[in-house]
């Protein structure tokens, strides 16, 4: 137990951060929760409708469920990039010699580039006419039959809008995981190699168990950020064609600011918050079960 003076000091230093967090995060969530029980167009008086917005969302809105499924696919693609590729690159860099500092900077650059610039870049990469980078590469290797308008094809658009978000933060999570790998005791790895362990065995039996807490933290960050992803998909396709790339965040935005159904949009936002909480709970539950096993 901390002495009373120490506890008071901790509270004094935490109070400003907690106040800002409460005003910037908790207050809007509570306001959205309250507004979700109303019908409101932003101008006239609010009308209390109880759970009607939730009933409509869960039973009478096929676009919402399409957006929900799209959001899960979007999440899966982002996690493959941000966790799988980031872990692979971080582990690879730990064996690199010269040039790894430059590589780390280059991998981190997308995380600090403007979202609008990234969307514009990938519009050019995916372009069909004139041919973008992907279609040019396919033509160069004789696979021109696979060329297509990636952002206009309903079969490819969802993956196409998910990849930039995954690519954008791969470098950030790579640096976090790389720092965790550097903290692994070298004597453990050297002892394993003397016992004949392969590079894969060293990674899977020593490195990964040691960095698992950091891995779980990055997984929670990546999952919650991906479920709240909005800007790049909205700038690239605005949810189209049709609802092929509609996410819950883009659907919420259009419901609020195009249809002016702020009460229903608040209901969708509450669902997004709940979804993030469930995702974090599932990750922690799976980690606990693995540790118990």
C-alpha positions, -999 to +999 in steps of 0.1 A: +000+000+000+012+035-009+014+061+019-015+085+019+008+113+007+021+092-022-015+083-032-024+120-031+006+128-053-004+102-079-040+115-080-027+151-085-006+141-115-033+118-129-062+143-125-054+165-156-050+134-179-082+118-164-101+151-169-091+154-205-099+117-211-133+121-195-142+152-216-127+139-249-136+102-247-161+093-220-184+123-224-191+118-261-197+081-256-222+088-228-238+115-250-241+090-279-256+064-256-283+089-245-290+101-280-294+065-293-327+064-275-340+094-294-350+103-329-334+136-339-326+153-371-302+178-355-327+208-358-361+200-344-368+187-308-357+152-300-383+125-298-378+097-273-382+063-291-367+039-265-352+008-281-367+014-315-333+024-330-317-008-317-345-029-330-342-013-364-304-018-364-305-054-355-336-066-374-347-042-401-314-028-416-296-051-441-271-024-449-259-024-413-253-062-414-235-058-447-213-031-431-207-054-401-194-083-422-173-059-443-158-045-410-148-080-400-130-086-433-114-052-430-102-061-395-088-095-407-068-078-436-054-051-413-044-077-386-025-097-412-005-067-422-001-050-388+006-081-368+018-108-391+039-087-415+051-064-387+063-094-365+081-109-395+099-077-404+108-070-367+122-105-363+141-101-396+156-068-386+169-082-354+193-103-375+202-074-399+235-056-398+241-023-416+211-004-430+185-015-404+182+020-390+173+033-425+149+004-430+131+012-397+126+048-408+113+038-442+088+014-426+076+040-402+071+067-428+035+057-438+023+062-402+032+099-403+020+106-439-013+124-443-043+102-447-054+121-478-020+116-494-022+079-487-056+077-503-045+096-533-014+073-537-035+042-536-060+056-561-031+059-585-018+024-576-053+008-582-061+029-612-074+010-643-073+039-668-045+050-670-031+018-657-019+020-622+011+003-606-006-031-599-021-034-634+013-024-650+031-051-630+005-077-640+010-067-676+048-068-673+047-105-661+022-116-686-008-117-663-027-089-679-059-110-678-059-103-640-059-066-645-091-049-634-105-017-618-097-027-583-118+000-566-148-005-589-149-043-588-172-056-561-151-087-557-119-068-550-128-034-536-131-045-499-096-060-499-083-030-519-095-005-493-083-026-464-047-030-476-037+007-473-049+008-437-029-023-429+002-010-447-001+023-430+006+012-395+027-019-402+059+001-395+046+014-362+038-020-348+070-033-363+090-009-341+071-018-310+077-055-316+113-049-326+119-032-293+104-061-275+126-086-294+157-066-284+148-071-248+148-109-250+178-122-230+206-131-255+219-159-233+186-178-237+189-177-275+226-186-274+219-216-251+192-228-274+214-225-305+241-245-287+215-272-281+209-273-318+177-252-320+169-238-355+161-201-361+124-210-362+126-229-329+145-200-313+117-176-324+087-198-315+100-213-282+120-183-268+113-150-285+076-152-290+067-164-255+089-136-241+073-108-262+037-122-259+025-094-235+037-068-260+021-088-288-012-088-270-010-051-265-003-045-302-032-068-311-056-049-289-044-016-305-046-029-340-080-045-335-097-015-320-081+010-345-092-012-374-128-016-361-129+022-360-112+026-394-129+053-415-108+078-433-090+058-460-121+037-470-142+068-471-117+087-492-111+058-516-147+046-523-171+062-499-185+027-492-191+018-529-197+005-553-231-001-538-223-012-502-194-035-513-169-016-491-193+000-466-180-002-431-199+006-399-180+038-395-187+051-430-224+040-427-226+058-393-211+090-409-235+090-438-265+082-416-257+112-394-245+138-419-264+128-451-296+114-438-295+136-407-306+107-385-284+115-355-303+092-331-299+062-353-262+071-361-256+073-324-270+038-321-245+025-346-217+043-328-227+026-295-225-007-313-190+001-326-179+009-290-194-023-277-178-043-306-144-029-296-149-039-260-159-074-270-129-077-292-106-067-264-123-091-240-120-120-265-083-113-270-077-113-233-098-144-228-078-163-255-045-152-239-057-164-204-068-198-217-035-202-236-015-194-204-036-218-184-030-245-210 
